[in-house]
Amino acid sequence: MVAQGGFEQPPQHVDTSRANPARAYDYWLGGSANFAVDREVADEMSRREPNVVHTARENRSFLGRAVRWCVDHGITQFLDLGSGIPTVGNVHEIAQRRDPEARVAYVDNEPVAVAHSQQLLSGNPRASITNADLREPDRVLSAPTVREVLDFGRPVALLAVMMLHYFRDDEVLASTLAQYRQALAPGSCLVLTHLTDDDPEVDMAAVAAATDRATHGAHPRTLEQFRELFRGTELVDPGIVFVHRWNNPDAATAAAHNGVYGAVGRVL
């Protein structure tokens, strides 16, 4: 299999026998770092729920608005967990456009995402990529490529965007987030998004079922379950909303349904 316009050969250790969420997401966003197996599963998801491509793009727009909000409120350091494959509107590009001194540590363990990130970040001393599993906070937080970029004595925005629904176990998810939160200075932020079944107009259950063929299966959560992930923080306005409505001046003209919650919480 050949990546669509990307690698002629997949990087070492890439599993091309099953779809990967990062590569499927890349495909929906119009990227080239994906393989036939990723496109097949991504297309199956969009057949089951036609809004899913729009959802991916609205999620990406939320990310950009949240990063700009953080910089405008004095947070210029970012720890991006499950950062995925670089595409239009990467965190370091948005943040450093706002403040050239902004610093970003990306974390992912998907080989294509890591390889692309290494290429993109070459020569950028204020951004790094760490090859690690976000489910291992101790390893992530102690990695030189994180510690040399971020100063945890100052506020950091921890980003986990379209990632947390790949945790099946609520307790494991809660304890993992708690470990990260404990490492953050007061005034830091959690920037999170998550699939939900709460919107009756979007069949996220069908989308999640299609991920059973991928390397990671998705697990939608309710509003209250998502709210629990912000324990120890204070939600900033407008609180938890569907991603297209978060601090979006164009929300009135955006599609009303997308099945993804988003919010930003200040660490107390």
DRENDOMAR-127460 format. One record per residue (C-alpha): residue in three letters; x, y, z. Coordinates in nm, 4 decimals. Example, Ala and Ser with C-alpha at 12.3 -4.5 7.8 and 13.67 -1.06 7.14 Angstrom:
{rest:ala	xx:1.2300	yy:-0.4500	zz:0.7800} $
{rest:ser	xx:1.3670	yy:-0.1060	zz:0.7140} $
// end
This chain:
{rest:met	xx:0.0000	yy:0.0000	zz:0.0000} $
{rest:val	xx:0.1196	yy:0.3501	zz:-0.0805} $
{rest:ala	xx:0.0236	yy:0.6611	zz:0.1091} $
{rest:gln	xx:-0.1905	yy:0.8915	zz:-0.1012} $
{rest:gly	xx:0.0681	yy:1.1438	zz:-0.2165} $
{rest:gly	xx:0.2807	yy:1.0709	zz:0.0911} $
{rest:phe	xx:0.5479	yy:0.8135	zz:0.1743} $
{rest:glu	xx:0.6399	yy:0.5800	zz:-0.1094} $
{rest:gln	xx:0.7111	yy:0.3214	zz:0.1581} $
{rest:pro	xx:0.5604	yy:0.3321	zz:0.5067} $
{rest:pro	xx:0.8028	yy:0.4180	zz:0.7880} $
{rest:gln	xx:0.9434	yy:0.1272	zz:0.9827} $
{rest:his	xx:0.7036	yy:-0.0452	zz:1.2231} $
{rest:val	xx:0.3898	yy:0.0996	zz:1.0589} $
{rest:asp	xx:0.0982	yy:-0.1430	zz:1.0794} $
{rest:thr	xx:-0.0772	yy:-0.1140	zz:0.7421} $
{rest:ser	xx:-0.3012	yy:-0.4140	zz:0.8075} $
{rest:arg	xx:-0.5473	yy:-0.2060	zz:1.0136} $
{rest:ala	xx:-0.6686	yy:0.1516	zz:0.9924} $
{rest:asn	xx:-0.5268	yy:0.4061	zz:1.2345} $
{rest:pro	xx:-0.7411	yy:0.6955	zz:1.3669} $
{rest:ala	xx:-0.4692	yy:0.9560	zz:1.3090} $
{rest:arg	xx:-0.4331	yy:0.8544	zz:0.9461} $
{rest:ala	xx:-0.8122	yy:0.8401	zz:0.8923} $
{rest:tyr	xx:-0.8411	yy:1.1886	zz:1.0427} $
{rest:asp	xx:-0.5630	yy:1.3050	zz:0.8108} $
{rest:tyr	xx:-0.7633	yy:1.1684	zz:0.5162} $
{rest:trp	xx:-1.0789	yy:1.3571	zz:0.6217} $
{rest:leu	xx:-0.8793	yy:1.6795	zz:0.6509} $
{rest:gly	xx:-0.7448	yy:1.6355	zz:0.2977} $
{rest:gly	xx:-0.3980	yy:1.5155	zz:0.3973} $
{rest:ser	xx:-0.1735	yy:1.2692	zz:0.2171} $
{rest:ala	xx:-0.0256	yy:1.0602	zz:0.5015} $
{rest:asn	xx:-0.2771	yy:0.7786	zz:0.4873} $
{rest:phe	xx:-0.3054	yy:0.4333	zz:0.3353} $
{rest:ala	xx:-0.5782	yy:0.2413	zz:0.1555} $
{rest:val	xx:-0.6840	yy:0.0636	zz:0.4753} $
{rest:asp	xx:-0.7306	yy:0.4019	zz:0.6482} $
{rest:arg	xx:-0.9349	yy:0.5426	zz:0.3625} $
{rest:glu	xx:-1.1520	yy:0.2319	zz:0.3507} $
{rest:val	xx:-1.2487	yy:0.2580	zz:0.7189} $
{rest:ala	xx:-1.2828	yy:0.6380	zz:0.7013} $
{rest:asp	xx:-1.5177	yy:0.6037	zz:0.4038} $
{rest:glu	xx:-1.7186	yy:0.3405	zz:0.5914} $
{rest:met	xx:-1.7574	yy:0.5850	zz:0.8830} $
{rest:ser	xx:-1.8768	yy:0.8601	zz:0.6515} $
{rest:arg	xx:-2.1252	yy:0.6225	zz:0.4876} $
{rest:arg	xx:-2.2684	yy:0.5408	zz:0.8286} $
{rest:glu	xx:-2.2723	yy:0.9070	zz:0.9328} $
{rest:pro	xx:-2.2268	yy:1.1637	zz:0.6535} $
{rest:asn	xx:-2.1576	yy:1.4409	zz:0.9067} $
{rest:val	xx:-1.8342	yy:1.2800	zz:1.0236} $
{rest:val	xx:-1.6070	yy:1.4640	zz:0.7776} $
{rest:his	xx:-1.7661	yy:1.7955	zz:0.8720} $
{rest:thr	xx:-1.7186	yy:1.6981	zz:1.2361} $
{rest:ala	xx:-1.3458	yy:1.6405	zz:1.1848} $
{rest:arg	xx:-1.3083	yy:1.9815	zz:1.0249} $
{rest:glu	xx:-1.5098	yy:2.1582	zz:1.2947} $
{rest:asn	xx:-1.2924	yy:1.9881	zz:1.5559} $
{rest:arg	xx:-0.9823	yy:2.1204	zz:1.3816} $
{rest:ser	xx:-1.1313	yy:2.4708	zz:1.3768} $
{rest:phe	xx:-1.2007	yy:2.4451	zz:1.7501} $
{rest:leu	xx:-0.8364	yy:2.3554	zz:1.8077} $
{rest:gly	xx:-0.7220	yy:2.6717	zz:1.6318} $
{rest:arg	xx:-0.9597	yy:2.8938	zz:1.8278} $
{rest:ala	xx:-0.8596	yy:2.7324	zz:2.1574} $
{rest:val	xx:-0.4873	yy:2.7785	zz:2.0892} $
{rest:arg	xx:-0.5404	yy:3.1440	zz:2.0012} $
{rest:trp	xx:-0.7515	yy:3.1906	zz:2.3156} $
{rest:cys	xx:-0.4742	yy:3.0425	zz:2.5292} $
{rest:val	xx:-0.2055	yy:3.2677	zz:2.3811} $
{rest:asp	xx:-0.4287	yy:3.5734	zz:2.4167} $
{rest:his	xx:-0.4739	yy:3.4826	zz:2.7855} $
{rest:gly	xx:-0.1039	yy:3.4469	zz:2.8557} $
{rest:ile	xx:-0.0510	yy:3.0744	zz:2.8034} $
{rest:thr	xx:0.2237	yy:3.0251	zz:2.5458} $
{rest:gln	xx:0.3261	yy:2.6655	zz:2.6214} $
{rest:phe	xx:0.1413	yy:2.3647	zz:2.4795} $
{rest:leu	xx:0.1588	yy:1.9904	zz:2.5433} $
{rest:asp	xx:-0.0331	yy:1.8286	zz:2.2578} $
{rest:leu	xx:-0.1209	yy:1.4671	zz:2.3432} $
{rest:gly	xx:-0.2034	yy:1.2431	zz:2.0482} $
{rest:ser	xx:-0.1107	yy:1.5284	zz:1.8171} $
{rest:gly	xx:-0.1574	yy:1.3209	zz:1.5031} $
{rest:ile	xx:-0.0286	yy:1.3877	zz:1.1546} $
{rest:pro	xx:0.0666	yy:1.7497	zz:1.0793} $
{rest:thr	xx:-0.1838	yy:1.9220	zz:0.8550} $
{rest:val	xx:-0.3175	yy:2.2723	zz:0.7931} $
{rest:gly	xx:-0.3264	yy:2.4777	zz:1.1117} $
{rest:asn	xx:-0.0767	yy:2.2994	zz:1.3377} $
{rest:val	xx:-0.0553	yy:2.4120	zz:1.6996} $
{rest:his	xx:0.2968	yy:2.5538	zz:1.6777} $
{rest:glu	xx:0.2101	yy:2.7485	zz:1.3618} $
{rest:ile	xx:-0.0989	yy:2.9042	zz:1.5196} $
{rest:ala	xx:0.0687	yy:2.9767	zz:1.8539} $
{rest:gln	xx:0.3958	yy:3.1096	zz:1.7113} $
{rest:arg	xx:0.2083	yy:3.3311	zz:1.4688} $
{rest:arg	xx:0.0425	yy:3.4856	zz:1.7750} $
{rest:asp	xx:0.3628	yy:3.4856	zz:1.9831} $
{rest:pro	xx:0.6965	yy:3.3877	zz:1.8219} $
{rest:glu	xx:0.8234	yy:3.2717	zz:2.1634} $
{rest:ala	xx:0.5432	yy:3.0138	zz:2.2055} $
{rest:arg	xx:0.6599	yy:2.6589	zz:2.2717} $
{rest:val	xx:0.4904	yy:2.3319	zz:2.1720} $
{rest:ala	xx:0.5693	yy:1.9723	zz:2.2664} $
{rest:tyr	xx:0.3818	yy:1.7224	zz:2.0503} $
{rest:val	xx:0.3311	yy:1.3622	zz:2.1648} $
{rest:asp	xx:0.2236	yy:1.0678	zz:1.9502} $
{rest:asn	xx:0.3156	yy:0.7039	zz:1.9037} $
{rest:glu	xx:0.1876	yy:0.6489	zz:1.5495} $
{rest:pro	xx:0.4982	yy:0.6144	zz:1.3279} $
{rest:val	xx:0.3611	yy:0.8129	zz:1.0333} $
{rest:ala	xx:0.2600	yy:1.0995	zz:1.2630} $
{rest:val	xx:0.6007	yy:1.0987	zz:1.4324} $
{rest:ala	xx:0.7934	yy:1.0843	zz:1.1028} $
{rest:his	xx:0.5951	yy:1.3702	zz:0.9486} $
{rest:ser	xx:0.6299	yy:1.5776	zz:1.2660} $
{rest:gln	xx:1.0062	yy:1.5268	zz:1.2725} $
{rest:gln	xx:1.0273	yy:1.6544	zz:0.9157} $
{rest:leu	xx:0.8053	yy:1.9541	zz:0.9830} $
{rest:leu	xx:0.9747	yy:2.0590	zz:1.3087} $
{rest:ser	xx:1.3323	yy:2.0294	zz:1.1895} $
{rest:gly	xx:1.5035	yy:2.3577	zz:1.2684} $
{rest:asn	xx:1.2306	yy:2.4823	zz:1.5059} $
{rest:pro	xx:1.3936	yy:2.5037	zz:1.8520} $
{rest:arg	xx:1.0642	yy:2.5875	zz:2.0234} $
{rest:ala	xx:0.8760	yy:2.2763	zz:1.9109} $
{rest:ser	xx:0.9388	yy:1.9031	zz:1.9476} $
{rest:ile	xx:0.7821	yy:1.5634	zz:1.8845} $
{rest:thr	xx:0.8008	yy:1.2838	zz:2.1419} $
{rest:asn	xx:0.7376	yy:0.9251	zz:2.0379} $
{rest:ala	xx:0.5378	yy:0.8042	zz:2.3374} $
{rest:asp	xx:0.1984	yy:0.6681	zz:2.4393} $
{rest:leu	xx:-0.0139	yy:0.9332	zz:2.6114} $
{rest:arg	xx:-0.1426	yy:0.6583	zz:2.8431} $
{rest:glu	xx:0.1979	yy:0.6672	zz:3.0140} $
{rest:pro	xx:0.2093	yy:1.0132	zz:3.1765} $
{rest:asp	xx:0.5323	yy:0.9489	zz:3.3689} $
{rest:arg	xx:0.7151	yy:0.8618	zz:3.0489} $
{rest:val	xx:0.5692	yy:1.1565	zz:2.8590} $
{rest:leu	xx:0.6337	yy:1.4135	zz:3.1308} $
{rest:ser	xx:0.9929	yy:1.2989	zz:3.1887} $
{rest:ala	xx:1.0882	yy:1.2804	zz:2.8200} $
{rest:pro	xx:1.3779	yy:1.5155	zz:2.7342} $
{rest:thr	xx:1.1937	yy:1.6297	zz:2.4239} $
{rest:val	xx:0.9142	yy:1.7526	zz:2.6525} $
{rest:arg	xx:1.1232	yy:1.8825	zz:2.9435} $
{rest:glu	xx:1.3635	yy:2.0737	zz:2.7193} $
{rest:val	xx:1.0790	yy:2.2590	zz:2.5501} $
{rest:leu	xx:0.8284	yy:2.3226	zz:2.8308} $
{rest:asp	xx:0.8728	yy:2.4851	zz:3.1722} $
{rest:phe	xx:0.6191	yy:2.3195	zz:3.4008} $
{rest:gly	xx:0.6763	yy:2.5901	zz:3.6593} $
{rest:arg	xx:0.4676	yy:2.8145	zz:3.4329} $
{rest:pro	xx:0.1199	yy:2.7557	zz:3.2869} $
{rest:val	xx:0.0901	yy:2.4984	zz:3.0098} $
{rest:ala	xx:-0.2105	yy:2.4213	zz:2.7912} $
{rest:leu	xx:-0.2594	yy:2.0462	zz:2.7767} $
{rest:leu	xx:-0.4371	yy:1.9504	zz:2.4547} $
{rest:ala	xx:-0.6174	yy:1.6187	zz:2.4116} $
{rest:val	xx:-0.8289	yy:1.6753	zz:2.1037} $
{rest:met	xx:-1.0315	yy:1.3872	zz:1.9548} $
{rest:met	xx:-0.8246	yy:1.1432	zz:2.1586} $
{rest:leu	xx:-0.9914	yy:1.0646	zz:2.4912} $
{rest:his	xx:-1.2743	yy:0.8577	zz:2.3425} $
{rest:tyr	xx:-1.0119	yy:0.5917	zz:2.2631} $
{rest:phe	xx:-0.9977	yy:0.5186	zz:2.6368} $
{rest:arg	xx:-1.2570	yy:0.2471	zz:2.6973} $
{rest:asp	xx:-1.2179	yy:0.2433	zz:3.0766} $
{rest:asp	xx:-1.3506	yy:0.5523	zz:3.2580} $
{rest:glu	xx:-1.1297	yy:0.4980	zz:3.5628} $
{rest:val	xx:-0.8122	yy:0.4628	zz:3.3563} $
{rest:leu	xx:-0.9005	yy:0.7799	zz:3.1672} $
{rest:ala	xx:-0.9709	yy:0.9720	zz:3.4897} $
{rest:ser	xx:-0.6484	yy:0.8599	zz:3.6573} $
{rest:thr	xx:-0.4412	yy:0.9342	zz:3.3465} $
{rest:leu	xx:-0.5786	yy:1.2869	zz:3.3167} $
{rest:ala	xx:-0.5281	yy:1.3386	zz:3.6908} $
{rest:gln	xx:-0.1569	yy:1.2573	zz:3.6571} $
{rest:tyr	xx:-0.1167	yy:1.5123	zz:3.3817} $
{rest:arg	xx:-0.3213	yy:1.7718	zz:3.5690} $
{rest:gln	xx:-0.1046	yy:1.7334	zz:3.8796} $
{rest:ala	xx:0.2018	yy:1.8234	zz:3.6725} $
{rest:leu	xx:0.0466	yy:2.1520	zz:3.5572} $
{rest:ala	xx:0.0995	yy:2.4841	zz:3.7345} $
{rest:pro	xx:-0.2087	yy:2.6771	zz:3.8491} $
{rest:gly	xx:-0.3464	yy:2.8812	zz:3.5625} $
{rest:ser	xx:-0.2720	yy:2.6065	zz:3.3110} $
{rest:cys	xx:-0.5527	yy:2.4805	zz:3.0876} $
{rest:leu	xx:-0.7054	yy:2.1555	zz:2.9724} $
{rest:val	xx:-0.8263	yy:2.1753	zz:2.6119} $
{rest:leu	xx:-1.0379	yy:1.8681	zz:2.5408} $
{rest:thr	xx:-1.2820	yy:1.7380	zz:2.2805} $
{rest:his	xx:-1.4751	yy:1.4117	zz:2.2811} $
{rest:leu	xx:-1.7247	yy:1.2156	zz:2.0722} $
{rest:thr	xx:-2.0764	yy:1.1942	zz:2.2137} $
{rest:asp	xx:-2.4064	yy:1.0212	zz:2.1377} $
{rest:asp	xx:-2.5992	yy:1.3098	zz:2.2936} $
{rest:asp	xx:-2.6871	yy:1.4697	zz:1.9595} $
{rest:pro	xx:-2.9768	yy:1.2668	zz:1.8140} $
{rest:glu	xx:-2.9091	yy:1.4102	zz:1.4683} $
{rest:val	xx:-2.5609	yy:1.2559	zz:1.4480} $
{rest:asp	xx:-2.5132	yy:0.8787	zz:1.4735} $
{rest:met	xx:-2.1814	yy:0.8668	zz:1.6557} $
{rest:ala	xx:-2.2594	yy:0.5150	zz:1.7781} $
{rest:ala	xx:-2.2399	yy:0.3975	zz:1.4172} $
{rest:val	xx:-1.9135	yy:0.5857	zz:1.3671} $
{rest:ala	xx:-1.7699	yy:0.4322	zz:1.6831} $
{rest:ala	xx:-1.8768	yy:0.0837	zz:1.5716} $
{rest:ala	xx:-1.6810	yy:0.1258	zz:1.2484} $
{rest:thr	xx:-1.3624	yy:0.1892	zz:1.4501} $
{rest:asp	xx:-1.3696	yy:-0.1708	zz:1.5728} $
{rest:arg	xx:-1.1729	yy:-0.2488	zz:1.2556} $
{rest:ala	xx:-0.9080	yy:0.0096	zz:1.3461} $
{rest:thr	xx:-0.6129	yy:-0.0048	zz:1.5836} $
{rest:his	xx:-0.8154	yy:0.1885	zz:1.8434} $
{rest:gly	xx:-1.1903	yy:0.1679	zz:1.9000} $
{rest:ala	xx:-1.3870	yy:0.4806	zz:1.9961} $
{rest:his	xx:-1.6101	yy:0.5099	zz:2.3029} $
{rest:pro	xx:-1.8534	yy:0.8078	zz:2.2980} $
{rest:arg	xx:-1.9378	yy:0.9694	zz:2.6330} $
{rest:thr	xx:-2.2239	yy:1.1810	zz:2.7640} $
{rest:leu	xx:-2.2146	yy:1.5465	zz:2.8646} $
{rest:glu	xx:-2.1841	yy:1.4557	zz:3.2325} $
{rest:gln	xx:-1.9074	yy:1.2040	zz:3.1658} $
{rest:phe	xx:-1.7193	yy:1.4666	zz:2.9656} $
{rest:arg	xx:-1.7718	yy:1.7236	zz:3.2406} $
{rest:glu	xx:-1.6045	yy:1.4857	zz:3.4878} $
{rest:leu	xx:-1.2837	yy:1.5053	zz:3.2841} $
{rest:phe	xx:-1.2514	yy:1.8706	zz:3.3877} $
{rest:arg	xx:-1.2446	yy:1.7935	zz:3.7594} $
{rest:gly	xx:-0.9959	yy:2.0277	zz:3.9281} $
{rest:thr	xx:-1.0493	yy:2.3001	zz:3.6694} $
{rest:glu	xx:-1.2834	yy:2.5922	zz:3.6160} $
{rest:leu	xx:-1.4521	yy:2.5934	zz:3.2764} $
{rest:val	xx:-1.4054	yy:2.9114	zz:3.0759} $
{rest:asp	xx:-1.6923	yy:3.0633	zz:2.8808} $
{rest:pro	xx:-1.8937	yy:2.9283	zz:2.7093} $
{rest:gly	xx:-1.8359	yy:2.6037	zz:2.9022} $
{rest:ile	xx:-1.9011	yy:2.2679	zz:2.7379} $
{rest:val	xx:-2.0621	yy:2.3029	zz:2.3952} $
{rest:phe	xx:-2.0510	yy:2.1313	zz:2.0604} $
{rest:val	xx:-1.7165	yy:2.2276	zz:1.9107} $
{rest:his	xx:-1.8542	yy:2.4533	zz:1.6386} $
{rest:arg	xx:-2.0096	yy:2.6793	zz:1.9050} $
{rest:trp	xx:-1.6994	yy:2.7352	zz:2.1198} $
{rest:asn	xx:-1.5980	yy:3.1026	zz:2.0901} $
{rest:asn	xx:-1.6907	yy:3.0966	zz:1.7241} $
{rest:pro	xx:-1.8261	yy:3.4216	zz:1.5791} $
{rest:asp	xx:-1.9551	yy:3.2211	zz:1.2818} $
{rest:ala	xx:-2.1435	yy:2.9652	zz:1.4925} $
{rest:ala	xx:-2.4822	yy:3.0935	zz:1.3805} $
{rest:thr	xx:-2.4069	yy:2.9935	zz:1.0219} $
{rest:ala	xx:-2.2315	yy:2.6648	zz:1.1083} $
{rest:ala	xx:-2.4080	yy:2.3305	zz:1.0895} $
{rest:ala	xx:-2.6104	yy:2.2728	zz:1.4059} $
{rest:his	xx:-2.4992	yy:1.9158	zz:1.4658} $
{rest:asn	xx:-2.1616	yy:1.7443	zz:1.4837} $
{rest:gly	xx:-2.1542	yy:1.5075	zz:1.7832} $
{rest:val	xx:-1.8336	yy:1.6362	zz:1.9441} $
{rest:tyr	xx:-1.8116	yy:1.8272	zz:2.2715} $
{rest:gly	xx:-1.5323	yy:2.0735	zz:2.3361} $
{rest:ala	xx:-1.4271	yy:2.2908	zz:2.6279} $
{rest:val	xx:-1.1351	yy:2.4617	zz:2.7987} $
{rest:gly	xx:-1.0816	yy:2.4400	zz:3.1742} $
{rest:arg	xx:-0.8433	yy:2.6491	zz:3.3874} $
{rest:val	xx:-0.6416	yy:2.4440	zz:3.6372} $
{rest:leu	xx:-0.7105	yy:2.5695	zz:3.9897} $
// end
